[in-house]
Amino acid sequence: MESLNKFKIITIIVLCLFVFAVAAMYSNTKDASQSKMEMKQQEQNEQAQENTNNSDMADTPQGEDRLSNIETNLSNLNMRVDELSSKVNNNSSNGLDCRIIGSMSGDNIEQLSPDAAVEEARNNNSEIVISCSLQ
């Protein structure tokens, strides 16, 4: 005991606290990364299940109804654009020709067919771009 002085005891205590702190950080990091990996795996499984359900849905009567509803909505939208164009033409002396040219993605206009633009807007919650020109 005589060889142990206060300095050596304090050094041993500091080293033990350091080892304890490193072990606690390792344990918390390990638990956090493991739970994060489990959540990622669960999300991937849910997404794969959803994709499977969506692809299977097209083969079911409900899926066919859904597809026909989408086609009906697209044709209704095209008719409404044509109707808007004709209303503008009737109210304007110069006449305008309006049509869907694409969708907005960020600050860029992505040129698509009218049906594809509507579908893109639905899926990605983007805006439809309509162009009107003088006839």
Helices and strands as residue ranges (DSSP letters): H 6-57, H 61-91, E 96-105, E 108-111, H 114-124, E 128-134
